[in-house]
């Protein structure tokens, strides 16, 4: 039961993460998450970005390293697209 509940919550959170790429806010809802109790939460994009700030900083450092290793300047890069989970 707990593993199933966690899987449902994780799926809802992954969906919310993707939606925040194009929306400024998202509702996270899981019916009957545990013992028949529904879960509902609201997440604005700025709060999400605050929560993942450490991960974003690590990504920025990695991108800067890639640019440096490639021998190009930051001004030569128009866009960076990060993919994955």
Residue pairs with C-beta under 8 A, 6 or more apart in sequence:
1 34
2 34
5 30
5 33
5 34
8 30
8 33
9 30
9 33
9 39
12 28
12 29
12 30
12 39
13 28
14 85
16 26
16 27
16 28
16 43
17 48
19 26
20 26
20 43
20 45
20 48
23 45
24 44
24 45
25 42
25 43
25 44
25 45
26 42
26 43
26 45
27 40
27 41
27 42
27 43
28 39
28 40
28 41
28 42
28 43
29 38
29 39
29 40
29 41
30 38
30 39
30 40
31 38
32 38
33 39
49 56
59 82
63 80
63 82
64 74
67 73
67 74
67 77
